Amino acid sequence: MPRQTPIPCILMRGGTSKGPYFKMQDIPANPEGRARVLLAAMGSPDARQIDGIGGADTLTSKVAMVGPSTRDGVDVDYLFAQVSVDQATVDTSPSCGNMLSGVGPFAIESGMVPVAGNTTSVVIYDINTKSRIQAIIQTPDGAVNYEGDARIDGVPGTAAEIRLNFMDIVGSKTGSLLPTGHPVEEIDGIKVTLIDVAVPMMIFRAADLGKTGYETAAELDADKALFARMEAMRMEAGRRMGLGDVTGKVVPKMAMLGAPREGGNIAARYFVPHKTHAAFAVTGGLCVSSCVMVAGTVADGIADRPEGHDCTIAIEHPTGIIEVAMTTRPNGNSIEIVGGGVIRTARKLMEGYVFVPSYMDEAKPAA
């Protein structure tokens, strides 16, 4: 009798996202086999993901795959996959900074990284963006602590603080801060900034597309004409940034900006890209913060740009504020983005096995 195939995993909330965390060795290495297994595990394509563990939302249809690293100075490698809810697609071109929040705890829970004291540093290599991130995890009493006083907008309650320090973030996919060499250019008559810090993005002013920048996610999602226009612009942005035909891909991402009104440095709405993010992505926060810091971008005139080369950018989003610590240094008449950091939280929700249909056996890696 055919049997289902069990795959060990830990279901975790990472930042404002949620999904299963797998050991790399338990998931097929080849992209086709990997996609088949992840689609089956999450229950895609189906709007409810009723036959899998996906949460029927882009923020809860995410997967993290983690394995020990052989790279110098790195503890673990991390591969992120965005699993479409209603289409049979798995995209590993972007990363997810929120799911990244759970990588350090998962690495410790899985025995890949030993506890080093009251806090444990886990250096992560992000395969998607070819960058390194240091995660500082609370580990009193020899184990990961998930309880604490840290609060992040978009997540109820409080939890233990996880500090993420991002390195090597400029040019994640294109190799440069401004892939076209211009801080501002026009696409379809709209001024945009094409910038690549942690994730390639097309950023524009909300007012230029008839919006305020303070709309709720539901209000923006209901405007189908807006999304159609933005998608056409995104296609051209991908071409200009050297990403080729980005049809069916989720990068470049997009954000619209407005002047702050809740005490932050900028108001923004982030698109993932075919839906409005309910809060804000960590990688998107790094990129938008860099846009605020670099003179001559679309943020000029609406952002409250802080002074100094070590500062915090507060981004107002639909459910609150995300704060990004930015480190820059002078570079001629401009600045160089050195790194960025954010405070996130994570929580272990469930540990066990996810079962996929027996026909997936052929896609599993050899024992």
C-alpha positions as YAML, in Angstrom:
chain: A
units: angstrom
residues:
- id: 1
  name: MET
  ca: [0.00, 0.00, 0.00]
- id: 2
  name: PRO
  ca: [1.42, 3.42, -0.91]
- id: 3
  name: ARG
  ca: [2.62, 5.38, 2.09]
- id: 4
  name: GLN
  ca: [3.08, 9.06, 2.64]
- id: 5
  name: THR
  ca: [6.60, 10.40, 2.99]
- id: 6
  name: PRO
  ca: [7.45, 12.11, 6.31]
- id: 7
  name: ILE
  ca: [9.85, 15.06, 6.30]
- id: 8
  name: PRO
  ca: [11.11, 16.45, 9.64]
- id: 9
  name: CYS
  ca: [10.49, 20.15, 10.21]
- id: 10
  name: ILE
  ca: [9.86, 22.82, 12.81]
- id: 11
  name: LEU
  ca: [6.99, 25.22, 12.17]
- id: 12
  name: MET
  ca: [8.03, 28.68, 13.34]
- id: 13
  name: ARG
  ca: [6.92, 32.26, 13.29]
- id: 14
  name: GLY
  ca: [9.82, 34.35, 12.07]
- id: 15
  name: GLY
  ca: [9.18, 38.08, 12.46]
- id: 16
  name: THR
  ca: [5.86, 38.82, 10.74]
- id: 17
  name: SER
  ca: [6.00, 35.65, 8.63]
- id: 18
  name: LYS
  ca: [5.43, 31.97, 9.32]
- id: 19
  name: GLY
  ca: [6.38, 28.66, 7.76]
- id: 20
  name: PRO
  ca: [8.22, 25.35, 8.08]
- id: 21
  name: TYR
  ca: [11.98, 25.21, 8.64]
- id: 22
  name: PHE
  ca: [13.70, 22.20, 7.11]
- id: 23
  name: LYS
  ca: [17.21, 20.80, 7.21]
- id: 24
  name: MET
  ca: [18.65, 21.10, 3.72]
- id: 25
  name: GLN
  ca: [19.57, 17.42, 3.71]
- id: 26
  name: ASP
  ca: [15.88, 16.50, 3.95]
- id: 27
  name: ILE
  ca: [14.80, 18.47, 0.85]
- id: 28
  name: PRO
  ca: [15.80, 17.70, -2.76]
- id: 29
  name: ALA
  ca: [18.75, 19.76, -3.94]
- id: 30
  name: ASN
  ca: [17.56, 19.93, -7.55]
- id: 31
  name: PRO
  ca: [15.12, 22.82, -8.15]
- id: 32
  name: GLU
  ca: [12.42, 20.72, -9.82]
- id: 33
  name: GLY
  ca: [12.31, 18.09, -7.10]
- id: 34
  name: ARG
  ca: [12.50, 20.75, -4.40]
- id: 35
  name: ALA
  ca: [9.57, 22.65, -5.90]
- id: 36
  name: ARG
  ca: [7.41, 19.50, -6.10]
- id: 37
  name: VAL
  ca: [8.02, 18.67, -2.45]
- id: 38
  name: LEU
  ca: [7.46, 22.21, -1.16]
- id: 39
  name: LEU
  ca: [4.27, 22.67, -3.18]
- id: 40
  name: ALA
  ca: [2.93, 19.39, -1.77]
- id: 41
  name: ALA
  ca: [3.95, 20.28, 1.78]
- id: 42
  name: MET
  ca: [2.29, 23.70, 1.66]
- id: 43
  name: GLY
  ca: [-0.81, 22.55, -0.24]
- id: 44
  name: SER
  ca: [-0.31, 24.66, -3.36]
- id: 45
  name: PRO
  ca: [-1.78, 25.52, -5.76]
- id: 46
  name: ASP
  ca: [-5.01, 26.11, -3.88]
- id: 47
  name: ALA
  ca: [-6.45, 29.35, -2.52]
- id: 48
  name: ARG
  ca: [-7.00, 27.74, 0.89]
- id: 49
  name: GLN
  ca: [-3.94, 25.47, 0.82]
- id: 50
  name: ILE
  ca: [-6.36, 23.01, 2.35]
- id: 51
  name: ASP
  ca: [-4.21, 19.95, 1.60]
- id: 52
  name: GLY
  ca: [-1.03, 21.31, 3.19]
- id: 53
  name: ILE
  ca: [0.36, 23.38, 6.05]
- id: 54
  name: GLY
  ca: [0.38, 26.73, 4.25]
- id: 55
  name: GLY
  ca: [-1.65, 29.54, 5.79]
- id: 56
  name: ALA
  ca: [-3.40, 30.72, 2.58]
- id: 57
  name: ASP
  ca: [-1.49, 34.00, 2.59]
- id: 58
  name: THR
  ca: [1.82, 35.06, 1.06]
- id: 59
  name: LEU
  ca: [3.21, 35.81, 4.54]
- id: 60
  name: THR
  ca: [2.41, 32.29, 5.76]
- id: 61
  name: SER
  ca: [3.38, 30.39, 2.62]
- id: 62
  name: LYS
  ca: [7.12, 30.64, 3.14]
- id: 63
  name: VAL
  ca: [9.83, 28.03, 3.65]
- id: 64
  name: ALA
  ca: [13.30, 28.15, 5.19]
- id: 65
  name: MET
  ca: [15.93, 25.49, 4.45]
- id: 66
  name: VAL
  ca: [19.01, 25.49, 6.67]
- id: 67
  name: GLY
  ca: [22.22, 23.48, 6.70]
- id: 68
  name: PRO
  ca: [25.73, 23.57, 8.23]
- id: 69
  name: SER
  ca: [28.06, 25.80, 6.21]
- id: 70
  name: THR
  ca: [31.56, 25.07, 4.94]
- id: 71
  name: ARG
  ca: [32.25, 28.79, 4.34]
- id: 72
  name: ASP
  ca: [34.90, 30.51, 6.44]
- id: 73
  name: GLY
  ca: [33.42, 32.38, 9.37]
- id: 74
  name: VAL
  ca: [29.88, 31.15, 8.65]
- id: 75
  name: ASP
  ca: [27.85, 28.76, 10.81]
- id: 76
  name: VAL
  ca: [24.89, 27.87, 8.59]
- id: 77
  name: ASP
  ca: [23.60, 28.39, 5.06]
- id: 78
  name: TYR
  ca: [20.01, 29.55, 4.55]
- id: 79
  name: LEU
  ca: [17.87, 29.16, 1.45]
- id: 80
  name: PHE
  ca: [14.46, 30.85, 1.39]
- id: 81
  name: ALA
  ca: [11.57, 29.83, -0.85]
- id: 82
  name: GLN
  ca: [8.37, 31.77, -1.48]
- id: 83
  name: VAL
  ca: [5.68, 29.23, -2.30]
- id: 84
  name: SER
  ca: [2.79, 30.64, -4.27]
- id: 85
  name: VAL
  ca: [-0.60, 30.06, -2.69]
- id: 86
  name: ASP
  ca: [-2.68, 29.65, -5.85]
- id: 87
  name: GLN
  ca: [-0.06, 28.85, -8.50]
- id: 88
  name: ALA
  ca: [2.36, 25.95, -8.87]
- id: 89
  name: THR
  ca: [5.43, 28.13, -8.47]
- id: 90
  name: VAL
  ca: [8.28, 28.23, -5.96]
- id: 91
  name: ASP
  ca: [10.54, 31.28, -6.11]
- id: 92
  name: THR
  ca: [14.01, 31.23, -4.55]
- id: 93
  name: SER
  ca: [15.18, 34.48, -6.17]
- id: 94
  name: PRO
  ca: [14.31, 36.75, -3.19]
- id: 95
  name: SER
  ca: [15.19, 36.32, 0.46]
- id: 96
  name: CYS
  ca: [12.98, 36.92, 3.50]
- id: 97
  name: GLY
  ca: [14.39, 38.81, 6.45]
- id: 98
  name: ASN
  ca: [11.46, 37.88, 8.65]
- id: 99
  name: MET
  ca: [11.89, 34.14, 8.11]
- id: 100
  name: LEU
  ca: [15.61, 34.81, 8.66]
- id: 101
  name: SER
  ca: [14.67, 35.64, 12.26]
- id: 102
  name: GLY
  ca: [13.98, 31.97, 12.91]
- id: 103
  name: VAL
  ca: [17.12, 30.59, 11.26]
- id: 104
  name: GLY
  ca: [19.35, 31.09, 14.31]
- id: 105
  name: PRO
  ca: [16.90, 29.46, 16.73]
- id: 106
  name: PHE
  ca: [16.31, 26.60, 14.28]
- id: 107
  name: ALA
  ca: [20.06, 26.05, 13.87]
- id: 108
  name: ILE
  ca: [20.44, 25.80, 17.64]
- id: 109
  name: GLU
  ca: [17.34, 23.65, 18.11]
- id: 110
  name: SER
  ca: [18.59, 21.30, 15.36]
- id: 111
  name: GLY
  ca: [22.06, 20.92, 16.88]
- id: 112
  name: MET
  ca: [23.89, 22.70, 14.06]
- id: 113
  name: VAL
  ca: [25.18, 25.45, 16.37]
- id: 114
  name: PRO
  ca: [26.04, 24.96, 20.08]
- id: 115
  name: VAL
  ca: [24.83, 27.34, 22.75]
- id: 116
  name: ALA
  ca: [27.62, 29.76, 23.72]
- id: 117
  name: GLY
  ca: [26.27, 31.37, 26.89]
- id: 118
  name: ASN
  ca: [23.46, 33.76, 27.71]
- id: 119
  name: THR
  ca: [23.49, 34.86, 24.07]
- id: 120
  name: THR
  ca: [24.62, 32.87, 21.05]
- id: 121
  name: SER
  ca: [25.85, 34.42, 17.82]
- id: 122
  name: VAL
  ca: [24.92, 32.56, 14.62]
- id: 123
  name: VAL
  ca: [26.52, 33.76, 11.40]
- id: 124
  name: ILE
  ca: [24.22, 32.95, 8.48]
- id: 125
  name: TYR
  ca: [25.01, 32.89, 4.79]
- id: 126
  name: ASP
  ca: [21.94, 33.87, 2.80]
- id: 127
  name: ILE
  ca: [22.14, 31.83, -0.42]
- id: 128
  name: ASN
  ca: [19.43, 33.91, -2.08]
- id: 129
  name: THR
  ca: [21.30, 37.20, -1.73]
- id: 130
  name: LYS
  ca: [24.88, 35.89, -1.30]
- id: 131
  name: SER
  ca: [25.24, 37.89, 1.91]
- id: 132
  name: ARG
  ca: [26.14, 37.28, 5.54]
- id: 133
  name: ILE
  ca: [23.99, 38.07, 8.56]
- id: 134
  name: GLN
  ca: [24.84, 37.78, 12.23]
- id: 135
  name: ALA
  ca: [21.90, 36.69, 14.39]
- id: 136
  name: ILE
  ca: [22.21, 37.17, 18.15]
- id: 137
  name: ILE
  ca: [19.91, 34.74, 19.96]
- id: 138
  name: GLN
  ca: [18.92, 34.74, 23.63]
- id: 139
  name: THR
  ca: [20.12, 31.40, 25.09]
- id: 140
  name: PRO
  ca: [20.09, 31.49, 28.90]
- id: 141
  name: ASP
  ca: [20.06, 28.12, 30.68]
- id: 142
  name: GLY
  ca: [21.60, 26.40, 27.66]
- id: 143
  name: ALA
  ca: [18.61, 26.64, 25.31]
- id: 144
  name: VAL
  ca: [16.82, 29.09, 23.03]
- id: 145
  name: ASN
  ca: [14.60, 31.45, 24.97]
- id: 146
  name: TYR
  ca: [11.50, 32.61, 23.09]
- id: 147
  name: GLU
  ca: [9.90, 34.66, 25.88]
- id: 148
  name: GLY
  ca: [10.78, 38.30, 26.47]
- id: 149
  name: ASP
  ca: [9.76, 41.93, 26.31]
- id: 150
  name: ALA
  ca: [10.55, 42.74, 22.68]
- id: 151
  name: ARG
  ca: [7.56, 43.87, 20.64]
- id: 152
  name: ILE
  ca: [7.40, 44.18, 16.85]
- id: 153
  name: ASP
  ca: [4.48, 45.74, 15.02]
- id: 154
  name: GLY
  ca: [2.45, 43.18, 13.11]
- id: 155
  name: VAL
  ca: [2.83, 40.47, 15.78]
- id: 156
  name: PRO
  ca: [0.68, 40.27, 18.92]
- id: 157
  name: GLY
  ca: [2.30, 40.13, 22.34]
- id: 158
  name: THR
  ca: [6.01, 40.16, 23.16]
- id: 159
  name: ALA
  ca: [8.92, 37.74, 22.76]
- id: 160
  name: ALA
  ca: [12.67, 37.46, 23.19]
- id: 161
  name: GLU
  ca: [14.72, 39.91, 21.14]
- id: 162
  name: ILE
  ca: [16.65, 38.62, 18.13]
- id: 163
  name: ARG
  ca: [19.17, 41.08, 16.69]
- id: 164
  name: LEU
  ca: [19.97, 40.71, 12.99]
- id: 165
  name: ASN
  ca: [23.10, 42.49, 11.73]
- id: 166
  name: PHE
  ca: [23.21, 42.50, 7.93]
- id: 167
  name: MET
  ca: [26.53, 42.57, 6.06]
- id: 168
  name: ASP
  ca: [27.35, 42.56, 2.33]
- id: 169
  name: ILE
  ca: [23.87, 43.84, 1.53]
- id: 170
  name: VAL
  ca: [24.55, 46.23, -1.35]
- id: 171
  name: GLY
  ca: [23.92, 44.79, -4.81]
- id: 172
  name: SER
  ca: [22.23, 41.60, -3.61]
- id: 173
  name: LYS
  ca: [21.18, 40.59, -7.13]
- id: 174
  name: THR
  ca: [22.60, 43.26, -9.43]
- id: 175
  name: GLY
  ca: [26.01, 43.91, -7.91]
- id: 176
  name: SER
  ca: [25.51, 47.64, -7.29]
- id: 177
  name: LEU
  ca: [23.55, 50.08, -5.16]
- id: 178
  name: LEU
  ca: [21.97, 51.86, -8.14]
- id: 179
  name: PRO
  ca: [22.02, 49.30, -10.98]
- id: 180
  name: THR
  ca: [21.28, 51.88, -13.68]
- id: 181
  name: GLY
  ca: [23.62, 54.49, -12.19]
- id: 182
  name: HIS
  ca: [20.77, 56.97, -11.69]
- id: 183
  name: PRO
  ca: [19.18, 57.89, -8.34]
- id: 184
  name: VAL
  ca: [15.99, 58.85, -10.18]
- id: 185
  name: GLU
  ca: [14.59, 57.95, -13.61]
- id: 186
  name: GLU
  ca: [11.18, 57.66, -15.24]
- id: 187
  name: ILE
  ca: [9.11, 54.61, -16.07]
- id: 188
  name: ASP
  ca: [5.71, 55.19, -17.66]
- id: 189
  name: GLY
  ca: [5.98, 58.86, -16.75]
- id: 190
  name: ILE
  ca: [6.53, 58.11, -13.06]
- id: 191
  name: LYS
  ca: [9.74, 59.01, -11.22]
- id: 192
  name: VAL
  ca: [11.29, 55.91, -9.65]
- id: 193
  name: THR
  ca: [14.45, 54.90, -7.83]
- id: 194
  name: LEU
  ca: [15.85, 51.50, -8.83]
- id: 195
  name: ILE
  ca: [17.96, 50.40, -5.88]
- id: 196
  name: ASP
  ca: [19.43, 47.11, -4.66]
- id: 197
  name: VAL
  ca: [20.15, 46.77, -0.94]
- id: 198
  name: ALA
  ca: [19.28, 43.32, 0.48]
- id: 199
  name: VAL
  ca: [16.64, 43.06, -2.27]
- id: 200
  name: PRO
  ca: [16.25, 44.81, -5.65]
- id: 201
  name: MET
  ca: [13.42, 47.34, -5.53]
- id: 202
  name: MET
  ca: [11.52, 49.89, -7.56]
- id: 203
  name: ILE
  ca: [10.56, 52.74, -5.22]
- id: 204
  name: PHE
  ca: [8.26, 55.64, -6.09]
- id: 205
  name: ARG
  ca: [6.18, 58.35, -4.45]
- id: 206
  name: ALA
  ca: [2.61, 57.37, -3.63]
- id: 207
  name: ALA
  ca: [1.27, 60.74, -4.79]
- id: 208
  name: ASP
  ca: [2.62, 60.15, -8.30]
- id: 209
  name: LEU
  ca: [0.21, 57.24, -8.66]
- id: 210
  name: GLY
  ca: [-2.72, 59.01, -7.03]
- id: 211
  name: LYS
  ca: [-2.26, 57.55, -3.55]
- id: 212
  name: THR
  ca: [-1.43, 59.01, -0.15]
- id: 213
  name: GLY
  ca: [0.95, 56.35, 1.12]
- id: 214
  name: TYR
  ca: [-1.25, 55.88, 4.20]
- id: 215
  name: GLU
  ca: [-3.78, 53.44, 2.71]
- id: 216
  name: THR
  ca: [-4.45, 50.11, 4.39]
- id: 217
  name: ALA
  ca: [-3.27, 46.93, 2.71]
- id: 218
  name: ALA
  ca: [-6.90, 46.03, 1.90]
- id: 219
  name: GLU
  ca: [-7.55, 49.40, 0.28]
- id: 220
  name: LEU
  ca: [-4.52, 49.08, -1.98]
- id: 221
  name: ASP
  ca: [-5.22, 45.43, -2.84]
- id: 222
  name: ALA
  ca: [-8.71, 46.39, -4.01]
- id: 223
  name: ASP
  ca: [-7.28, 48.75, -6.65]
- id: 224
  name: LYS
  ca: [-6.70, 46.31, -9.52]
- id: 225
  name: ALA
  ca: [-5.87, 49.11, -11.97]
- id: 226
  name: LEU
  ca: [-3.05, 50.25, -9.67]
- id: 227
  name: PHE
  ca: [-1.55, 46.77, -9.55]
- id: 228
  name: ALA
  ca: [-1.81, 46.37, -13.31]
- id: 229
  name: ARG
  ca: [0.09, 49.60, -13.85]
- id: 230
  name: MET
  ca: [2.67, 48.82, -11.18]
- id: 231
  name: GLU
  ca: [3.29, 45.38, -12.67]
- id: 232
  name: ALA
  ca: [3.93, 46.85, -16.12]
- id: 233
  name: MET
  ca: [6.37, 49.30, -14.54]
- id: 234
  name: ARG
  ca: [8.02, 46.47, -12.58]
- id: 235
  name: MET
  ca: [8.62, 44.51, -15.78]
- id: 236
  name: GLU
  ca: [10.52, 47.46, -17.22]
- id: 237
  name: ALA
  ca: [12.37, 48.01, -13.93]
- id: 238
  name: GLY
  ca: [13.55, 44.40, -13.97]
- id: 239
  name: ARG
  ca: [14.87, 44.82, -17.49]
- id: 240
  name: ARG
  ca: [16.71, 48.04, -16.64]
- id: 241
  name: MET
  ca: [18.22, 46.51, -13.51]
- id: 242
  name: GLY
  ca: [19.68, 43.64, -15.51]
- id: 243
  name: LEU
  ca: [17.31, 41.05, -14.06]
- id: 244
  name: GLY
  ca: [15.88, 40.12, -17.46]
- id: 245
  name: ASP
  ca: [12.27, 39.07, -17.86]
- id: 246
  name: VAL
  ca: [10.84, 39.06, -14.33]
- id: 247
  name: THR
  ca: [7.46, 37.62, -15.33]
- id: 248
  name: GLY
  ca: [6.46, 35.11, -12.66]
- id: 249
  name: LYS
  ca: [9.22, 36.29, -10.32]
- id: 250
  name: VAL
  ca: [8.85, 38.33, -7.15]
- id: 251
  name: VAL
  ca: [11.88, 40.59, -7.64]
- id: 252
  name: PRO
  ca: [12.22, 43.43, -8.03]
- id: 253
  name: LYS
  ca: [9.91, 44.24, -5.13]
- id: 254
  name: MET
  ca: [8.15, 47.61, -4.94]
- id: 255
  name: ALA
  ca: [7.40, 50.30, -2.38]
- id: 256
  name: MET
  ca: [5.49, 53.57, -2.44]
- id: 257
  name: LEU
  ca: [6.51, 56.42, -0.18]
- id: 258
  name: GLY
  ca: [4.72, 59.21, 1.64]
- id: 259
  name: ALA
  ca: [5.77, 61.86, 4.12]
- id: 260
  name: PRO
  ca: [5.83, 60.56, 7.72]
- id: 261
  name: ARG
  ca: [2.95, 61.51, 9.98]
- id: 262
  name: GLU
  ca: [3.44, 59.27, 13.04]
- id: 263
  name: GLY
  ca: [6.89, 60.46, 14.11]
- id: 264
  name: GLY
  ca: [8.86, 58.20, 11.76]
- id: 265
  name: ASN
  ca: [11.30, 59.12, 9.01]
- id: 266
  name: ILE
  ca: [9.15, 57.93, 6.08]
- id: 267
  name: ALA
  ca: [5.75, 56.35, 5.46]
- id: 268
  name: ALA
  ca: [5.81, 53.40, 3.07]
- id: 269
  name: ARG
  ca: [3.76, 50.57, 1.67]
- id: 270
  name: TYR
  ca: [5.60, 47.44, 0.51]
- id: 271
  name: PHE
  ca: [4.40, 45.12, -2.26]
- id: 272
  name: VAL
  ca: [5.38, 41.45, -2.41]
- id: 273
  name: PRO
  ca: [4.86, 42.27, -5.33]
- id: 274
  name: HIS
  ca: [1.32, 41.25, -6.29]
- id: 275
  name: LYS
  ca: [-0.16, 42.01, -2.89]
- id: 276
  name: THR
  ca: [0.43, 44.66, -0.23]
- id: 277
  name: HIS
  ca: [2.50, 43.49, 2.73]
- id: 278
  name: ALA
  ca: [0.43, 43.57, 5.92]
- id: 279
  name: ALA
  ca: [3.42, 45.08, 7.73]
- id: 280
  name: PHE
  ca: [6.89, 45.48, 6.19]
- id: 281
  name: ALA
  ca: [9.62, 43.11, 5.04]
- id: 282
  name: VAL
  ca: [13.00, 43.28, 6.77]
- id: 283
  name: THR
  ca: [14.92, 43.26, 3.49]
- id: 284
  name: GLY
  ca: [12.52, 45.85, 2.12]
- id: 285
  name: GLY
  ca: [13.12, 47.94, 5.22]
- id: 286
  name: LEU
  ca: [16.86, 47.89, 4.59]
- id: 287
  name: CYS
  ca: [16.35, 48.92, 0.98]
- id: 288
  name: VAL
  ca: [13.85, 51.71, 1.71]
- id: 289
  name: SER
  ca: [16.09, 53.00, 4.52]
- id: 290
  name: SER
  ca: [18.99, 53.13, 2.08]
- id: 291
  name: CYS
  ca: [16.79, 55.05, -0.36]
- id: 292
  name: VAL
  ca: [16.10, 57.56, 2.42]
- id: 293
  name: MET
  ca: [19.82, 57.93, 3.19]
- id: 294
  name: VAL
  ca: [21.04, 58.36, -0.41]
- id: 295
  name: ALA
  ca: [20.62, 61.90, -1.72]
- id: 296
  name: GLY
  ca: [18.81, 62.47, -4.99]
- id: 297
  name: THR
  ca: [16.33, 59.57, -4.74]
- id: 298
  name: VAL
  ca: [12.54, 59.75, -4.78]
- id: 299
  name: ALA
  ca: [12.68, 60.02, -0.98]
- id: 300
  name: ASP
  ca: [14.07, 63.55, -1.27]
- id: 301
  name: GLY
  ca: [11.57, 66.16, -0.13]
- id: 302
  name: ILE
  ca: [9.27, 63.76, 1.73]
- id: 303
  name: ALA
  ca: [11.57, 61.82, 4.07]
- id: 304
  name: ASP
  ca: [12.98, 63.12, 7.32]
- id: 305
  name: ARG
  ca: [16.60, 62.18, 6.64]
- id: 306
  name: PRO
  ca: [18.63, 61.85, 9.87]
- id: 307
  name: GLU
  ca: [22.12, 63.26, 10.22]
- id: 308
  name: GLY
  ca: [25.23, 61.20, 10.94]
- id: 309
  name: HIS
  ca: [26.50, 57.89, 9.63]
- id: 310
  name: ASP
  ca: [25.10, 55.67, 12.39]
- id: 311
  name: CYS
  ca: [21.39, 56.30, 12.64]
- id: 312
  name: THR
  ca: [17.97, 54.69, 12.86]
- id: 313
  name: ILE
  ca: [15.33, 54.94, 10.16]
- id: 314
  name: ALA
  ca: [11.73, 54.48, 11.35]
- id: 315
  name: ILE
  ca: [9.41, 53.34, 8.56]
- id: 316
  name: GLU
  ca: [5.68, 53.79, 9.13]
- id: 317
  name: HIS
  ca: [3.72, 50.86, 7.66]
- id: 318
  name: PRO
  ca: [0.11, 49.59, 7.76]
- id: 319
  name: THR
  ca: [0.38, 48.02, 11.22]
- id: 320
  name: GLY
  ca: [2.96, 50.20, 12.94]
- id: 321
  name: ILE
  ca: [6.64, 51.04, 12.58]
- id: 322
  name: ILE
  ca: [9.76, 49.07, 11.74]
- id: 323
  name: GLU
  ca: [13.07, 50.55, 12.86]
- id: 324
  name: VAL
  ca: [16.25, 49.91, 10.87]
- id: 325
  name: ALA
  ca: [19.71, 50.76, 12.24]
- id: 326
  name: MET
  ca: [21.82, 51.99, 9.33]
- id: 327
  name: THR
  ca: [25.59, 52.33, 9.11]
- id: 328
  name: THR
  ca: [27.01, 54.46, 6.29]
- id: 329
  name: ARG
  ca: [30.26, 56.25, 5.48]
- id: 330
  name: PRO
  ca: [31.19, 59.15, 3.20]
- id: 331
  name: ASN
  ca: [32.01, 58.32, -0.42]
- id: 332
  name: GLY
  ca: [32.90, 61.49, -2.32]
- id: 333
  name: ASN
  ca: [29.76, 63.56, -2.71]
- id: 334
  name: SER
  ca: [27.57, 60.60, -1.75]
- id: 335
  name: ILE
  ca: [27.54, 57.90, 0.92]
- id: 336
  name: GLU
  ca: [28.34, 54.20, 1.04]
- id: 337
  name: ILE
  ca: [25.92, 51.79, 2.68]
- id: 338
  name: VAL
  ca: [27.98, 49.68, 5.10]
- id: 339
  name: GLY
  ca: [25.31, 47.63, 6.86]
- id: 340
  name: GLY
  ca: [22.03, 47.57, 8.69]
- id: 341
  name: GLY
  ca: [20.41, 45.92, 11.65]
- id: 342
  name: VAL
  ca: [16.92, 45.19, 12.92]
- id: 343
  name: ILE
  ca: [15.30, 43.76, 16.03]
- id: 344
  name: ARG
  ca: [12.98, 40.85, 15.33]
- id: 345
  name: THR
  ca: [11.39, 38.02, 17.31]
- id: 346
  name: ALA
  ca: [10.55, 34.40, 16.53]
- id: 347
  name: ARG
  ca: [8.66, 31.57, 18.15]
- id: 348
  name: LYS
  ca: [8.77, 27.82, 17.83]
- id: 349
  name: LEU
  ca: [5.20, 26.68, 17.16]
- id: 350
  name: MET
  ca: [5.40, 22.97, 16.42]
- id: 351
  name: GLU
  ca: [7.96, 20.26, 15.81]
- id: 352
  name: GLY
  ca: [7.40, 17.01, 13.97]
- id: 353
  name: TYR
  ca: [6.90, 15.80, 10.41]
- id: 354
  name: VAL
  ca: [5.08, 17.15, 7.42]
- id: 355
  name: PHE
  ca: [3.75, 14.38, 5.18]
- id: 356
  name: VAL
  ca: [3.80, 14.54, 1.39]
- id: 357
  name: PRO
  ca: [2.17, 12.06, -1.00]
- id: 358
  name: SER
  ca: [4.09, 8.90, -1.77]
- id: 359
  name: TYR
  ca: [4.71, 9.95, -5.38]
- id: 360
  name: MET
  ca: [7.16, 12.46, -3.94]
- id: 361
  name: ASP
  ca: [9.54, 9.61, -3.02]
- id: 362
  name: GLU
  ca: [11.28, 9.98, -6.37]
- id: 363
  name: ALA
  ca: [11.96, 13.63, -5.61]
- id: 364
  name: LYS
  ca: [13.55, 12.99, -2.22]
- id: 365
  name: PRO
  ca: [17.34, 13.01, -1.89]
- id: 366
  name: ALA
  ca: [19.08, 9.66, -1.66]
- id: 367
  name: ALA
  ca: [19.61, 8.44, 1.91]
...
